[in-house]
Every structure is written in structure tokens, then in C-alpha cells.
Amino acid sequence: MNEKELLKRIERNPKIMFGKPVIKGTRLTVEILLEKLASGYTEKEIKQDYPFITDRDIKAAILYAAKILSLEEEFELVEK
């Protein structure tokens, strides 16, 4: 599955979870998935907690986060 297809699995809607990005058709946020992965949960454990989630959904969440971060700019603050 290519990046474009993966990213279609993520949606933002102001009426769902205050507009946070979620796995399409769910109320599970990208943020929650990433926090679980960062905390050491395996993909298998995540899928046990959220049986409606697929491997592709998890990959889509990671890709979405990477794409968002790639858009950020870092500015160096100069102290005077």
C-alpha cells in the first residue's frame, strides 16, 4: 500500500474528537496510538485493546505523524 492510500485511513473532522486526527471511521486518535507505541505496547497488544484496528491503521498513524512533523520549522531563538 502506498503512502497516499495509507494516509486516506486518517481523517480530521471537527465533530469527531475535537478535530484531532483519528483512524477513519473510529474515535481512536493518532495521538493515542503513538503514545501506546512509545510506551512499549506492541502492535499485537494495541490490536487486542482495539480489535477494529489493523496493521495498516497503525502504519498510517505513524506515517501521518511523520508527515506532520516534516512540515514543522525550527527557529533558533537568539538571546540579546
N, C-alpha and C positions, 0 to 999 in steps of 0.2 A: 504494500500500500504506500503510495507516495505522500509527500508532506501535505499537499493540498487536500487529499482525501482524509488524512488524519485530522487536519485542523477543522474539517467540517463536523467532527464529533464534539466540538466545543461550541457553546453558544452563550451569548450575553443577552439578557432581557431584563429591563428594569423591574419587571413584575416577578422575577424569579431571583431569590436570594440577593435582593437589593442591586441587581445588575452585575454581580460578580460572575466571572466565567464559570460555567458548570458543564458537566458531561451532558450532552444533548439529551433531552427527554427526562432528565433527572433533576434533583435538587442538590446533587453532590458537587461541591465546588472543586475546582482545580487546586485551590489552596489546601483543602483538607487532604486531598490525595498526596500532594507534595509533602505536607507535614508528616503524614504517615510514613512515606518513604524515607524521609530524613530522620525519623525516629527509629528506623530499623525494621519497619514492617516489610515483609516480603510481598511480592505481587500476589502470591497464593493467599497470604493472610488477609490482604485487602479484599480479594475476591470472596473470601469466606465471610467477611464482615458486610460486604456489599455484593451480594450474588448477581446483581444485574450488571455489574461492571465487567468489561472484557479486557484482555491484554492490550488490545488496540486503544481502548479508552485511556488506559494508564500511559501508554506511549504518547497519545495525543495530548494529555495533560502536561507531560514533560516537554514535548515539542512546543506547545503553546507558551509555556513559561520561558523557554529559551528564546523564542521569537520576541516576546515582550521585552526581555532583558536586552536583546540586541538593539532595541530602539532607544534605550536609555543613553543619555550622555552624562559623562562625568565632568564636573567642573572643579578645578582646583581653587580653593579659597586662598586668597592672598591676604595675609595679615599686615596691617600697617601700624 
